[in-house]
């Protein structure tokens, strides 16, 4: 078996743990980036054609009201400001632009990711000014909050502008028939407020667990509803006495109550059916996920085990690796510490286990971010483990303790043991990769011979100390003589 | 701690996997005799109440009962004693290394915890130790204890009786067990007798069971790894 520790570390890290440290280290310079790929002319044309008409979607970012204008701009390849100007212009005489906008809003799906970057760039100066006016610094990253602020500012501004226009029109002698216009506007505002709850980007917050935002959403919905209702009532009672409102209100309420009473059972059943269906769907999806995962992992491994039934070592190794994988899938939540010392050490141990098939009992307490010294420790631990599984005897155990007093790691095997003094000068495994490496990083390393077996103890000082520059940076070839010997 | 002159330890084996039960039965040598088996919580309680064995090998995950598996069995057999007046002791056996399972079953009264991948020899030794009234700590359990009591972070009890922290000596013992040392190796390392090591381990177990340290449960819940 060819053993080539350092490159394998990288590779294994990339496959075992897609966000492992190895992946960051392994950045091949000669790797072609997707952008530099020479595109054949036909393909390029095809791509251009495809790119010329992106699907009509509403981006979540950079929008003023619902992102319709930006979506249209992307779709048609025009500048977003012209679209907006056009929409406003055709809205003024007949309201056609407004109707078109609402139509598109209702019918265009919201995009997820993808065009976000472009959408952000498409934010026109007016938006930026609005954001600035809202008291938020204009940054490259337009955050959700500043966007909401901008929307609010624009809404208020638009309302004031509308009132101004109406006043001017009145002065100029145009009869705008305020009696209808104002209730209509109120209804529209209420509807927009209430409907905006149905927007995809809001739904998350609407259903979100954060009590604050939920309360805000409910308040908005209620306010919108009341506003729309008030508008309708004003419209319905226009020109009549105040007492008539009560009659109409009572009649409307009676009708509504009657409808509610009659339809309640159906609505309730429909609702519970819907809930039931949703739960079923969620369960089915979950089951499908589990089935897919088991198929990809456990079933494949079982098939492999059946084929290698004669090879006890291989079977054990497969079973261990599979067990570990399944365990991490079952018990580990989404890992939040990609570059933590404990994770890296555990990864290294698993990898040695995979290489040699010797089980390693790993126990770790505490954790800290992975720094330079930590990297050195991980490599030294790995080298110690390799030594232990090669020259020692199982059980091999690894204990890592990260505390305020520093980091300590112990690698212990139950083999015949050896003394550092007895190691020939030309064997660099222990001397260079373990002892030397730890010293270079301000740590300590000791090899102890026990009654049964050997224990390597590694130590690092607490992290408060500023990291010392490494005079001998980790060369990519600490492949020791000793390693080759066993290759 | 094999004491050959002793008569075989009587053990009830509780596990819902028949294959595993027959495997253990085949593996365990002459120092252990299996007097009963049970595949679920209710059968287990009935069998244990009837046979009153000195040691019960208890799987953490079991069907039946209130849905808490091994913990239900532990609660159902509370205060039970063998014919010669010793309490019935439990050794938890699990395929799960999840901290919340381990800590929960220990706090419910188990005298130790081992994984199902343990070798037959080690299992025999662990059963013997539990029968003698000692605690069985695997390196992993020791690691959990160090973490849960904040001992790894340097918290050490000023008084030995303090329930929420480990004493300096207990911390040392736990650290050595976590490093893969056997009890007698721990004893040699610390220049104390094996009996003293056992005392320390039992005292840690007691703290683990009695401590009201609220972080303990929270910690076990939060740490769903390993």
HADDOCK unambig.tbl for C-alpha pairs under 7 A between the chains (distance, minus, plus):
assign (segid A and resid 331 and name CA) (segid B and resid 98 and name CA) 6.95 0.50 0.50
assign (segid A and resid 331 and name CA) (segid B and resid 224 and name CA) 5.43 0.50 0.50
assign (segid A and resid 331 and name CA) (segid B and resid 225 and name CA) 5.76 0.50 0.50
assign (segid A and resid 332 and name CA) (segid B and resid 224 and name CA) 5.76 0.50 0.50
assign (segid A and resid 332 and name CA) (segid B and resid 225 and name CA) 5.11 0.50 0.50
assign (segid A and resid 363 and name CA) (segid B and resid 139 and name CA) 6.80 0.50 0.50
assign (segid A and resid 363 and name CA) (segid B and resid 140 and name CA) 5.54 0.50 0.50
assign (segid A and resid 363 and name CA) (segid B and resid 143 and name CA) 5.86 0.50 0.50
assign (segid A and resid 363 and name CA) (segid B and resid 178 and name CA) 6.59 0.50 0.50
assign (segid A and resid 364 and name CA) (segid B and resid 143 and name CA) 6.40 0.50 0.50
assign (segid A and resid 365 and name CA) (segid B and resid 143 and name CA) 6.19 0.50 0.50
assign (segid A and resid 365 and name CA) (segid B and resid 147 and name CA) 5.49 0.50 0.50
assign (segid A and resid 365 and name CA) (segid B and resid 152 and name CA) 6.56 0.50 0.50
assign (segid A and resid 366 and name CA) (segid B and resid 147 and name CA) 6.81 0.50 0.50
assign (segid A and resid 366 and name CA) (segid B and resid 152 and name CA) 6.86 0.50 0.50
assign (segid A and resid 397 and name CA) (segid B and resid 179 and name CA) 6.45 0.50 0.50
assign (segid A and resid 397 and name CA) (segid B and resid 180 and name CA) 5.70 0.50 0.50
assign (segid A and resid 398 and name CA) (segid B and resid 179 and name CA) 6.44 0.50 0.50
assign (segid A and resid 399 and name CA) (segid B and resid 178 and name CA) 6.22 0.50 0.50
assign (segid A and resid 399 and name CA) (segid B and resid 179 and name CA) 5.22 0.50 0.50
assign (segid A and resid 401 and name CA) (segid B and resid 152 and name CA) 6.45 0.50 0.50
assign (segid A and resid 402 and name CA) (segid B and resid 152 and name CA) 6.91 0.50 0.50
assign (segid A and resid 403 and name CA) (segid B and resid 152 and name CA) 5.64 0.50 0.50
assign (segid A and resid 403 and name CA) (segid B and resid 153 and name CA) 4.59 0.50 0.50
assign (segid A and resid 403 and name CA) (segid B and resid 154 and name CA) 6.86 0.50 0.50
assign (segid A and resid 404 and name CA) (segid B and resid 153 and name CA) 5.90 0.50 0.50
assign (segid A and resid 410 and name CA) (segid B and resid 179 and name CA) 6.43 0.50 0.50
